[in-house]
Amino acid sequence: MRGAASVSSALTRCHWPRSVAHRSRQPLINQRPVRGKDTTATASCARGGFSACAASLNWKPCPGPSQFGAMEAGCKRDSVGKRVQASNAFSGKAGITDEALMQEYANQGSGAVSSSGGNEAHSFQIPGLKVIDHSFEVPLDHFDAADDTTIKIFVREVSSFTKSYRALPFLLYLQGGPGFEANRPTEASGWLKSACNLFRVILLDQRGTGRSTPITCANLKQQGDAAAQARYLTHFRADSIVADCEVVRQKLVPQGNQGGKWSIIGQSFGGFCCTTYLSFAPYALTEVLMTGGVPPLVTSVNGAEEVYLCTFRRVVTQNEKYYQRFPSDAPIIHRIVKHLAAQPDGGVLLPSGSLLTPRYLQTIGLSGLGGGGGFERMHYLFESAWDGDELSYSFLKNCDNWGAWDTNPLYCLLHEIIYCNGPGAASGWAAQRVRDSAEYAERFDAVAAAEAGAPVMFTGEMVFPWMMDDIAALRPYKEAANLLAESTAWSALYDVAMLENNAVPVACAVYFEDMYVDFNLSQQTLSKVNGARQWISNEFMHSGIRDDGARIFEVLLNLVRGAVPLR
């Protein structure tokens, strides 16, 4: 995937200006690590604070069009000592002008849309919404001027038929994950319908997902051996996602629209990306909304183990609530676990070729224990588990379909390294270490629990090294996954000094019983984000934006814009 030949020649080559974004990257270090509310302050960023903070990380994101002159003196030099010039892709002009877009849309209703900015675009309609697809070519590594490898970034622009298109500001939606593409809308409903009454909404397929050069077994093999694959995968974290967003913003958002800025909303991991955005490119943002996505431990270089210590406690609570809701499921689950453990290979083969072992069975808690309707889904799964003395085909097929390991492997590969926040941090399979600790080893032993008639504990949002053995779709990634877990060559994802001097309006929905994003750790982070407001609720689980997104969006927008005064 080198150069323009690796993607469509119709795409625009866009760069995060390396004159102010270059930083060196170390190779993976194969060294196993040692185990081991509302704020009322409204202070603006200190003059020069952004430059000083970003410089300490050897990363200065692209300036707005009017800032190039002021920052020219601070440009980095490339590896051969030449001044790196900013790409003219950051001219501040929209990739598609409003006038041209609306004229073409009126003329043809749907189909190809030409682009003055050169990006590939296509338009169509769904009930209540008009949709424009955009694709861009961006560097794989925004921070290494010597690497000319490119990938494709895809976004879907959605707006309401009932609103004046040209007058609407832009809202970027950052999907949860890591490793999942944006939802595909089929109608105007939920939070998206509410948002499209006020914004042109940009749905981003984060790099490595959906139509943004997705990570697959086939294309990862093309990178070479396991070390080369692992190096490739290091480019898919929040810092690179934010750099991609800046390319999209500079191409799509005209300077005449909110000064070229946009609002952003992040769900779950998307909120982590929002916080990275606030850390390194706050000048691009009008306002920030987060739903169940305040990242933990932004002051820690390596917070993975502490994250799992906290989330395991919440997982235990969710298990207890599940068995209180459906006590009759316990003996069914006991029987399943004993049956799996008694098989010659320690499990039953699934239609996909994966091996359903007791420990793999426990992972259904990932999506079953922490979201709206999850307990019910688990109950319905187990009620049809048996066909005589064998596990039913429908049960095995449903277990196969429970996770998205085959279609979204990046979720597993990146899951722990999203908590590596600087050089020297290695995740080292932190969730497995916590599971093996004295506090949890016996409690999460499924076979022992089944034999003793005790509740079989399901796990939550955790990944484990043995998943690369039990799950067929993940087996090809095993070596690369282990290298990622051992690597200590990570960049910082957050700038606490910038967050403490934040001047961008921020509002967050924080769920008190969130199994995925620990409430107390979220509070620690919000105490570092100047001016952040929050709506704390136990009415919703982590899936609040799916369950009642319109209401949550309205509450957050009122908070961030001051319609709800401090009290």
Buried (B, 14 or more C-beta within 10 A) or exposed (E): BEEEEBBEEEBBBBBBBBBBBBBEBEEBBEEEBEEEEBBEEEEEBBEEBBBEBBBEBBBBBBBBBEEBEEBBEEBBEBEEEEEBBBBEBBEBBBBBBBEBBBEBBEEEEEEEBEBEBBBBBBBEEBEBBBBBBBBBBBBBBBBBBEBBBBBBBBBBBBBBEEBEBBEBBBBBBBBBBBBBBBBEBEEBBBBBBBBBEBBBBBBBBBBBBBBBBBBBEEEBEEBEEBBBBBBBBBBBBBBBBBBBBBBBBBBBBBBEBBBBBBBBBBBBBBBBBBBBBBBBBBBBBBBBBBBBBBBBBBEBBBBBBBBBBBBBEBBBEBBEEBBEEBEEBBEBBBBBBBBBBEEEEBBBEBEBEBBBBBBBBBBBBBBBBBBBEBBEBBBEBBEEBBEEEEBEEEBBEBBBEBBBBBBBBBBBBBBBBBBBBBEEBBBBBBBBBBBBBEBBEEBBBBBBBBEEEBBBBBBBBBBBBBBBBBBBBBBBBBBBBBBBBBBBBBBBBBBBBBBBBBBBBBBBBBBEBBBBBBBEBBBBBBEBBBBBBBBBBEEBBBBBBBBBBBBBBBBBBBBBEEEBEEE
